[in-house]
Amino acid sequence: MSHENQQQEQVATFGGGCFWCVEAVFQQVPGVKSVTSGYKGGDVENPTYQQVTTGETGHAEVVRVNYDPAEVDYETLLDVFWRAHDPTQLNRQGADVGTQYRSVIFYHSEAQKEVALASRDKLEASGRYRQPIVTQIVAAEEFYEAEEYHQNYFRNNPSATYSRFVIAPKLEKLGLEP
């Protein structure tokens, strides 16, 4: 990657349940250059997956999305985020339950904050959901990259049970390639 392209990339961070699912969705969005699974929003430095899964560190499972704003804008990423999970479920997505699976947008600038809030308000007003949206919209904190075996999980483990019964149906529902 040239230095010039690197300067153009921006970062967005989303949590919407298990990071394996969210990663698999964002990896298919044109203009997204990389997706990294990790942890954000807690009070333990360098947490491990084993620590985060207890729900006691305060971290959410998130994906850091590096994208080229000339190819995809933040509004489009937010639209993908909203469609990729149920933002009305508090601290869970499907069978994944706990604060580590909360719906959360970590904004990296005041502009991202404003766009995220407006996007949430527009979705709330649309009547698409019967329940209120519980997604947190908070300032980005330290990002801790998840262990290597969590990266590219669906691509590396397409026949795993979770991939076949949770991730693949989600991708199909969104019209993406399972």
C-alpha positions as a printed Julia matrix, in Angstrom:
178×3 Matrix{Float64}:
   0.0     0.0    0.0
   1.4     3.36  -0.94
   1.76    6.1    1.63
  -0.64    8.24  -0.4
  -3.46    5.66  -0.13
  -2.8     5.25   3.57
  -3.44    8.95   4.16
  -6.82    8.71   2.42
  -8.09    5.87   4.58
 -10.33    6.59   7.54
 -11.4     4.44  10.47
 -14.83    3.46  11.77
 -15.48    1.14  14.72
 -18.66   -0.85  15.27
 -19.92   -3.45  17.72
 -23.01   -5.44  16.82
 -22.79   -8.82  18.49
 -20.09  -11.39  17.83
 -17.26   -9.77  15.9
 -17.03  -12.78  13.57
 -20.41  -11.84  12.09
 -19.77   -8.12  11.84
 -16.34   -8.71  10.3
 -17.76  -11.03   7.62
 -20.31   -8.4    6.61
 -17.93   -5.43   6.39
 -15.32   -7.43   4.49
 -17.72   -7.45   1.54
 -18.4    -3.71   1.44
 -16.73   -2.02  -1.56
 -14.31    0.64  -0.38
 -13.5    -1.16   2.86
  -9.78   -1.83   2.84
  -9.43   -3.92   6.01
 -11.51   -5.17   8.92
  -9.87   -6.06  12.23
 -11.68   -7.78  15.09
 -10.91   -6.52  18.56
 -12.07   -5.13  21.87
 -12.97   -1.58  22.84
 -14.76    0.27  25.61
 -13.51   -1.52  28.69
 -11.25   -0.83  31.63
  -8.61   -3.56  31.32
  -5.48   -3.02  29.24
  -4.69   -5.65  26.61
  -7.65   -7.89  27.44
  -7.76  -11.46  26.23
 -10.78  -13.13  24.67
 -11.13  -15.24  27.79
 -11.33  -12.07  29.9
 -13.75  -10.27  27.59
 -16.15  -13.23  27.4
 -16.72  -13.0   31.16
 -18.36   -9.61  30.57
 -16.36   -8.22  33.5
 -13.81   -6.12  31.56
 -16.43   -3.8   30.1
 -15.16   -4.29  26.55
 -17.36   -4.86  23.54
 -16.42   -7.15  20.69
 -15.92   -4.71  17.82
 -14.52   -4.4   14.33
 -12.19   -1.64  13.23
 -13.04   -0.8    9.64
 -10.4     0.97   7.55
 -12.07    2.47   4.51
 -11.44    4.81   1.61
 -13.96    7.68   1.85
 -13.55    8.27  -1.89
 -15.1     4.81  -2.43
 -17.54    4.47   0.49
 -18.81    7.11   2.87
 -19.44    6.84   6.59
 -23.23    7.03   6.05
 -23.08    3.89   3.92
 -21.04    2.08   6.58
 -23.66    3.08   9.16
 -26.41    1.71   6.92
 -24.55   -1.61   6.71
 -24.08   -1.58  10.49
 -27.79   -1.03  11.17
 -28.81   -3.8    8.76
 -26.19   -6.27  10.02
 -27.71   -6.67  13.49
 -30.74   -5.84  15.65
 -29.99   -2.51  17.35
 -32.97   -2.92  19.69
 -31.48   -5.88  21.57
 -29.73   -4.77  24.75
 -26.42   -6.55  25.39
 -27.13   -9.43  23.05
 -27.48  -10.58  19.47
 -29.35  -13.83  19.09
 -27.82  -16.48  21.32
 -24.78  -14.3   22.11
 -25.64  -12.64  25.42
 -23.62  -10.2   27.53
 -22.37   -6.62  27.54
 -19.5    -7.69  25.25
 -22.12   -8.15  22.5
 -23.72   -4.71  22.9
 -24.67   -2.57  19.95
 -22.22    0.32  19.86
 -20.73    2.89  17.51
 -17.37    4.29  18.57
 -16.92    7.59  16.77
 -13.47    8.88  15.85
 -14.41   12.53  15.22
 -17.16   15.03  15.95
 -18.26   14.65  12.33
 -18.69   10.88  12.78
 -20.59   11.5   16.02
 -23.02   13.89  14.33
 -23.59   11.56  11.38
 -24.08    8.55  13.67
 -26.6    10.38  15.86
 -28.52   11.64  12.82
 -28.5     8.15  11.31
 -29.83    6.62  14.52
 -32.52    9.29  14.86
 -33.63    8.8   11.25
 -33.82    5.03  11.73
 -35.73    5.46  15.01
 -38.22    7.78  13.31
 -38.68    5.41  10.36
 -40.78    3.01  12.41
 -38.72    0.05  11.22
 -38.45   -1.25  14.78
 -41.18   -1.7   17.38
 -38.67   -1.4   20.2
 -36.36    1.59  20.82
 -32.83    1.5   19.46
 -30.39    0.85  22.32
 -27.16    1.37  20.36
 -24.55    3.32  22.29
 -22.78    6.12  20.4
 -19.6     6.95  22.29
 -16.14    8.39  21.72
 -13.54    5.93  20.48
 -11.3     4.52  23.17
  -8.23    2.32  22.99
  -8.6    -0.51  20.47
  -7.12   -3.87  21.36
  -6.71   -6.26  18.45
  -8.22   -9.67  19.09
  -6.12  -12.8   18.99
  -5.02  -14.0   15.54
  -7.5   -16.91  15.43
 -10.37  -14.39  15.54
  -9.17  -12.5   12.46
 -10.85  -13.42   9.16
 -12.79  -16.04  11.09
 -15.49  -16.78   8.51
 -13.02  -16.86   5.59
 -10.68  -19.17   7.51
 -13.39  -21.38   9.05
 -16.29  -21.56   6.56
 -17.37  -25.03   7.68
 -17.3   -24.29  11.42
 -20.7   -24.68  13.1
 -20.99  -20.96  13.97
 -20.04  -20.02  10.41
 -22.64  -22.33   8.84
 -25.54  -21.65  11.2
 -25.05  -18.01  12.21
 -22.73  -16.12   9.86
 -23.73  -17.63   6.49
 -27.49  -17.07   7.03
 -26.8   -13.48   8.1
 -24.78  -12.86   4.92
 -27.51  -14.43   2.78
 -30.18  -12.3    4.47
 -28.15   -9.18   3.6
 -27.7   -10.31   0.0
 -23.99  -10.92   0.48
 -21.82  -13.86  -0.54
 -21.78  -16.59   2.14
